[in-house]
Every structure is written in structure tokens, then in C-alpha cells.
Amino acid sequence: MSGDQPCGARGGGGPTRHTEHTVELDKDGSQVPVTRSWTGPCGTCHGSGQG
């Protein structure tokens, strides 16, 4: 896709909400699910809004 066209992945918007799910160990060594969320650049357009 050309850099002149709006990013189809975000409908022309740049930032997107990311969510990461992992399993980590707590202080007792037990596995606990962890979810982290943040707003950042789209993986397709890297925040420019262009794809």
C-alpha cells in the first residue's frame, strides 16, 4: 500500500490500543496471569495514519 493512502488497519487513525497477555511468577513462585494495556502506534502505519 502506498504511503499516501490512509491506513486501512485503523481507518486513517494513527494510535491504537494494544493489549498484552502473559503469565508471570509471583513472589511465591506461582504462575499468575498478567494483562498490560497501552496506547501506541499502529503496527501497520506506526502512528502516521498512512498505510
Distance bins in CASP14 RR format, pairs under 12 A and 6 or more apart:
PFRMAT RR
TARGET T0000
AUTHOR 0000-0000-0000
RMODE 2
METHOD distances of the structure
MODEL  1
1 7 0 0 0 0 1 0 0 0 0 0 0
1 8 1 0 0 1 0 0 0 0 0 0 0
1 9 0 0 0 0 1 0 0 0 0 0 0
1 12 0 0 0 0 0 1 0 0 0 0 0
1 44 0 0 0 0 1 0 0 0 0 0 0
1 45 0 0 0 0 1 0 0 0 0 0 0
1 49 0 0 0 0 0 1 0 0 0 0 0
1 50 0 0 0 0 1 0 0 0 0 0 0
1 51 1 0 1 0 0 0 0 0 0 0 0
2 8 0 0 0 0 0 1 0 0 0 0 0
2 45 0 0 0 0 0 1 0 0 0 0 0
2 50 0 0 0 0 1 0 0 0 0 0 0
2 51 1 0 0 1 0 0 0 0 0 0 0
3 12 0 0 0 0 0 1 0 0 0 0 0
3 44 0 0 0 0 0 1 0 0 0 0 0
3 45 0 0 0 0 1 0 0 0 0 0 0
3 46 0 0 0 0 0 1 0 0 0 0 0
3 48 0 0 0 0 1 0 0 0 0 0 0
3 49 0 0 0 0 1 0 0 0 0 0 0
3 50 1 0 1 0 0 0 0 0 0 0 0
3 51 1 0 1 0 0 0 0 0 0 0 0
4 45 0 0 0 0 0 1 0 0 0 0 0
4 48 0 0 0 0 0 1 0 0 0 0 0
4 49 0 0 0 0 0 1 0 0 0 0 0
4 50 1 0 0 1 0 0 0 0 0 0 0
4 51 0 0 0 0 1 0 0 0 0 0 0
5 11 0 0 0 0 0 1 0 0 0 0 0
5 12 0 0 0 0 1 0 0 0 0 0 0
5 44 0 0 0 0 0 1 0 0 0 0 0
5 45 0 0 0 0 1 0 0 0 0 0 0
5 48 0 0 0 0 0 1 0 0 0 0 0
5 49 0 0 0 0 1 0 0 0 0 0 0
5 50 1 0 0 1 0 0 0 0 0 0 0
5 51 1 0 0 1 0 0 0 0 0 0 0
6 12 1 1 0 0 0 0 0 0 0 0 0
6 13 1 0 0 1 0 0 0 0 0 0 0
6 14 0 0 0 0 1 0 0 0 0 0 0
6 42 0 0 0 0 0 1 0 0 0 0 0
6 44 0 0 0 0 0 1 0 0 0 0 0
6 45 0 0 0 0 1 0 0 0 0 0 0
6 47 0 0 0 0 0 1 0 0 0 0 0
6 48 0 0 0 0 1 0 0 0 0 0 0
6 49 1 0 0 1 0 0 0 0 0 0 0
6 50 1 0 0 1 0 0 0 0 0 0 0
6 51 1 0 0 1 0 0 0 0 0 0 0
7 13 1 0 0 1 0 0 0 0 0 0 0
7 14 1 0 0 1 0 0 0 0 0 0 0
7 15 0 0 0 0 0 1 0 0 0 0 0
7 16 0 0 0 0 1 0 0 0 0 0 0
7 41 0 0 0 0 0 1 0 0 0 0 0
7 42 1 0 0 1 0 0 0 0 0 0 0
7 43 0 0 0 0 1 0 0 0 0 0 0
7 44 1 0 1 0 0 0 0 0 0 0 0
7 45 1 1 0 0 0 0 0 0 0 0 0
7 46 0 0 0 0 1 0 0 0 0 0 0
7 47 1 0 0 1 0 0 0 0 0 0 0
7 48 1 0 0 1 0 0 0 0 0 0 0
7 49 1 0 1 0 0 0 0 0 0 0 0
7 50 1 0 1 0 0 0 0 0 0 0 0
7 51 1 0 1 0 0 0 0 0 0 0 0
8 14 0 0 0 0 0 1 0 0 0 0 0
8 16 0 0 0 0 0 1 0 0 0 0 0
8 42 0 0 0 0 1 0 0 0 0 0 0
8 43 0 0 0 0 0 1 0 0 0 0 0
8 44 1 0 0 1 0 0 0 0 0 0 0
8 45 0 0 0 0 1 0 0 0 0 0 0
8 49 0 0 0 0 1 0 0 0 0 0 0
8 50 0 0 0 0 1 0 0 0 0 0 0
8 51 1 0 0 1 0 0 0 0 0 0 0
9 15 0 0 0 0 0 1 0 0 0 0 0
9 16 1 0 0 1 0 0 0 0 0 0 0
9 41 0 0 0 0 0 1 0 0 0 0 0
9 42 1 0 1 0 0 0 0 0 0 0 0
9 43 1 0 0 1 0 0 0 0 0 0 0
9 44 1 0 1 0 0 0 0 0 0 0 0
9 45 1 0 0 1 0 0 0 0 0 0 0
9 46 0 0 0 0 0 1 0 0 0 0 0
9 47 0 0 0 0 0 1 0 0 0 0 0
9 48 0 0 0 0 0 1 0 0 0 0 0
9 49 0 0 0 0 1 0 0 0 0 0 0
9 50 0 0 0 0 0 1 0 0 0 0 0
9 51 1 0 0 1 0 0 0 0 0 0 0
10 16 1 0 1 0 0 0 0 0 0 0 0
10 17 0 0 0 0 0 1 0 0 0 0 0
10 39 0 0 0 0 0 1 0 0 0 0 0
10 40 0 0 0 0 0 1 0 0 0 0 0
10 41 0 0 0 0 1 0 0 0 0 0 0
10 42 1 0 1 0 0 0 0 0 0 0 0
10 43 0 0 0 0 1 0 0 0 0 0 0
10 44 1 0 0 1 0 0 0 0 0 0 0
10 45 1 0 0 1 0 0 0 0 0 0 0
10 46 0 0 0 0 0 1 0 0 0 0 0
10 47 0 0 0 0 1 0 0 0 0 0 0
10 48 0 0 0 0 0 1 0 0 0 0 0
10 49 1 0 0 1 0 0 0 0 0 0 0
10 50 0 0 0 0 0 1 0 0 0 0 0
10 51 0 0 0 0 1 0 0 0 0 0 0
11 42 0 0 0 0 1 0 0 0 0 0 0
11 44 0 0 0 0 0 1 0 0 0 0 0
11 45 0 0 0 0 1 0 0 0 0 0 0
11 47 0 0 0 0 0 1 0 0 0 0 0
11 49 1 0 0 1 0 0 0 0 0 0 0
11 50 0 0 0 0 0 1 0 0 0 0 0
11 51 0 0 0 0 1 0 0 0 0 0 0
12 42 0 0 0 0 1 0 0 0 0 0 0
12 44 0 0 0 0 0 1 0 0 0 0 0
12 45 1 0 0 1 0 0 0 0 0 0 0
12 47 0 0 0 0 1 0 0 0 0 0 0
12 48 0 0 0 0 1 0 0 0 0 0 0
12 49 1 0 1 0 0 0 0 0 0 0 0
12 50 1 0 0 1 0 0 0 0 0 0 0
12 51 0 0 0 0 1 0 0 0 0 0 0
13 39 0 0 0 0 0 1 0 0 0 0 0
13 40 0 0 0 0 0 1 0 0 0 0 0
13 41 0 0 0 0 0 1 0 0 0 0 0
13 42 1 0 0 1 0 0 0 0 0 0 0
13 43 0 0 0 0 0 1 0 0 0 0 0
13 44 0 0 0 0 0 1 0 0 0 0 0
13 45 1 0 0 1 0 0 0 0 0 0 0
13 46 0 0 0 0 0 1 0 0 0 0 0
13 47 1 0 0 1 0 0 0 0 0 0 0
13 48 0 0 0 0 1 0 0 0 0 0 0
13 49 1 0 1 0 0 0 0 0 0 0 0
13 50 0 0 0 0 1 0 0 0 0 0 0
13 51 0 0 0 0 0 1 0 0 0 0 0
14 39 0 0 0 0 0 1 0 0 0 0 0
14 40 0 0 0 0 1 0 0 0 0 0 0
14 41 1 0 0 1 0 0 0 0 0 0 0
14 42 1 0 1 0 0 0 0 0 0 0 0
14 43 0 0 0 0 1 0 0 0 0 0 0
14 44 0 0 0 0 1 0 0 0 0 0 0
14 45 1 0 1 0 0 0 0 0 0 0 0
14 46 0 0 0 0 1 0 0 0 0 0 0
14 47 1 1 0 0 0 0 0 0 0 0 0
14 48 1 0 0 1 0 0 0 0 0 0 0
14 49 1 0 1 0 0 0 0 0 0 0 0
14 50 0 0 0 0 1 0 0 0 0 0 0
14 51 0 0 0 0 1 0 0 0 0 0 0
15 38 0 0 0 0 1 0 0 0 0 0 0
15 39 1 0 1 0 0 0 0 0 0 0 0
15 40 1 0 1 0 0 0 0 0 0 0 0
15 41 1 0 0 1 0 0 0 0 0 0 0
15 42 1 0 0 1 0 0 0 0 0 0 0
15 43 0 0 0 0 0 1 0 0 0 0 0
15 45 0 0 0 0 0 1 0 0 0 0 0
15 46 0 0 0 0 0 1 0 0 0 0 0
15 47 1 0 0 1 0 0 0 0 0 0 0
15 48 0 0 0 0 0 1 0 0 0 0 0
15 49 0 0 0 0 1 0 0 0 0 0 0
16 37 0 0 0 0 0 1 0 0 0 0 0
16 38 0 0 0 0 1 0 0 0 0 0 0
16 39 1 0 0 1 0 0 0 0 0 0 0
16 40 1 0 0 1 0 0 0 0 0 0 0
16 41 1 0 0 1 0 0 0 0 0 0 0
16 42 1 0 1 0 0 0 0 0 0 0 0
16 43 1 0 0 1 0 0 0 0 0 0 0
16 44 0 0 0 0 1 0 0 0 0 0 0
16 45 0 0 0 0 1 0 0 0 0 0 0
16 46 0 0 0 0 0 1 0 0 0 0 0
16 47 0 0 0 0 1 0 0 0 0 0 0
16 49 0 0 0 0 1 0 0 0 0 0 0
17 36 0 0 0 0 0 1 0 0 0 0 0
17 37 1 0 0 1 0 0 0 0 0 0 0
17 38 1 0 0 1 0 0 0 0 0 0 0
17 39 1 0 1 0 0 0 0 0 0 0 0
17 40 1 0 0 1 0 0 0 0 0 0 0
17 41 0 0 0 0 0 1 0 0 0 0 0
17 42 0 0 0 0 0 1 0 0 0 0 0
18 35 0 0 0 0 0 1 0 0 0 0 0
18 36 0 0 0 0 1 0 0 0 0 0 0
18 37 1 0 0 1 0 0 0 0 0 0 0
18 38 1 0 1 0 0 0 0 0 0 0 0
18 39 1 0 0 1 0 0 0 0 0 0 0
18 40 1 0 0 1 0 0 0 0 0 0 0
18 41 0 0 0 0 1 0 0 0 0 0 0
18 42 0 0 0 0 1 0 0 0 0 0 0
18 43 0 0 0 0 1 0 0 0 0 0 0
18 47 0 0 0 0 0 1 0 0 0 0 0
19 34 0 0 0 0 0 1 0 0 0 0 0
19 35 1 0 0 1 0 0 0 0 0 0 0
19 36 1 0 0 1 0 0 0 0 0 0 0
19 37 1 0 1 0 0 0 0 0 0 0 0
19 38 0 0 0 0 1 0 0 0 0 0 0
19 39 0 0 0 0 0 1 0 0 0 0 0
19 40 0 0 0 0 0 1 0 0 0 0 0
20 33 0 0 0 0 0 1 0 0 0 0 0
20 34 0 0 0 0 1 0 0 0 0 0 0
20 35 1 0 0 1 0 0 0 0 0 0 0
20 36 1 0 1 0 0 0 0 0 0 0 0
20 37 1 0 0 1 0 0 0 0 0 0 0
20 38 0 0 0 0 1 0 0 0 0 0 0
21 32 0 0 0 0 0 1 0 0 0 0 0
21 33 1 0 0 1 0 0 0 0 0 0 0
21 34 1 0 0 1 0 0 0 0 0 0 0
21 35 1 0 1 0 0 0 0 0 0 0 0
21 36 0 0 0 0 1 0 0 0 0 0 0
21 37 0 0 0 0 1 0 0 0 0 0 0
22 31 0 0 0 0 0 1 0 0 0 0 0
22 32 0 0 0 0 1 0 0 0 0 0 0
22 33 1 0 0 1 0 0 0 0 0 0 0
22 34 1 0 1 0 0 0 0 0 0 0 0
22 35 0 0 0 0 1 0 0 0 0 0 0
22 36 1 0 0 1 0 0 0 0 0 0 0
23 29 0 0 0 0 0 1 0 0 0 0 0
23 30 0 0 0 0 0 1 0 0 0 0 0
23 31 1 0 1 0 0 0 0 0 0 0 0
23 32 1 0 0 1 0 0 0 0 0 0 0
23 33 1 0 1 0 0 0 0 0 0 0 0
23 34 1 0 0 1 0 0 0 0 0 0 0
23 35 0 0 0 0 0 1 0 0 0 0 0
24 30 0 0 0 0 1 0 0 0 0 0 0
24 31 1 0 0 1 0 0 0 0 0 0 0
24 32 1 0 0 1 0 0 0 0 0 0 0
24 33 0 0 0 0 1 0 0 0 0 0 0
24 34 1 0 1 0 0 0 0 0 0 0 0
24 35 0 0 0 0 0 1 0 0 0 0 0
24 36 0 0 0 0 0 1 0 0 0 0 0
25 31 1 0 0 1 0 0 0 0 0 0 0
25 32 1 0 0 1 0 0 0 0 0 0 0
25 33 0 0 0 0 0 1 0 0 0 0 0
25 34 0 0 0 0 0 1 0 0 0 0 0
26 32 1 0 1 0 0 0 0 0 0 0 0
26 33 0 0 0 0 0 1 0 0 0 0 0
26 34 0 0 0 0 1 0 0 0 0 0 0
39 47 0 0 0 0 0 1 0 0 0 0 0
40 46 0 0 0 0 1 0 0 0 0 0 0
40 47 1 0 0 1 0 0 0 0 0 0 0
41 47 1 1 0 0 0 0 0 0 0 0 0
41 48 0 0 0 0 1 0 0 0 0 0 0
41 49 0 0 0 0 1 0 0 0 0 0 0
41 50 0 0 0 0 0 1 0 0 0 0 0
41 51 0 0 0 0 0 1 0 0 0 0 0
42 48 0 0 0 0 1 0 0 0 0 0 0
42 49 1 0 0 1 0 0 0 0 0 0 0
42 50 0 0 0 0 0 1 0 0 0 0 0
42 51 0 0 0 0 1 0 0 0 0 0 0
43 49 0 0 0 0 0 1 0 0 0 0 0
43 51 0 0 0 0 1 0 0 0 0 0 0
44 50 0 0 0 0 1 0 0 0 0 0 0
44 51 1 0 1 0 0 0 0 0 0 0 0
45 51 1 0 1 0 0 0 0 0 0 0 0
END
